[in-house]
């Protein structure tokens, strides 16, 4: 799979997610669509969304509800695309959303593999490729980034790092859509800063590509350690996303 093919797959997936065409993300003009359910969208996205902004660096594709279309259009056309994803401008968006009982909730950067840089990295510990039956008893808080009990049906494959038989790190991937598997990774605190996360992540990414799927990686902008891990493994920043949700939903998260 080439980098061009990988990007095209990601663009098409974002198009399913945002109710638009893949080429819309490459336009020099902003695009606004009405959000709706799509069976091909990433399974964890609660479509339809009231306000969701996506940028691959060229423009913004915004999916909205009908009632918010004019408001969101006004916002994304007010600033350069990348400025719409940063403060203080986000404060303006929150003010515009307040009367709808909405606030900005999720902000993240997504990474795709550069196949010219991605390779299996090593660490000082044994690595094992794990199938579903191998990690079905590992669902607990310390591995919650790698595998998720609430969505265990989507967890496809994992790579574990072992110190004399003790599991000390785990990377897992979830089949969030048909063509792309998302990677999450956890390492026990006492084993961090030893290259374990990058070894796990890179080896799992190679395994995913071998299955004919595209590995992708998500991190908050402020999670410097996670971003460094992605880059070290041969991933590059591909798109960013900002999503507003109901205030009551947000209050439940932060309470």
Helices and strands as residue ranges (DSSP letters): H 3-18, G 22-26, E 31-34, E 51-55, E 61-64, G 66-68, H 69-76, G 81-85, H 89-97, G 98-100, E 102-113, E 126-130, H 132-135, G 141-143, G 149-154, E 155-163, E 166-174, E 180-187, G 189-191, H 196-210, E 214-219, H 224-232, E 235-246, H 247-254
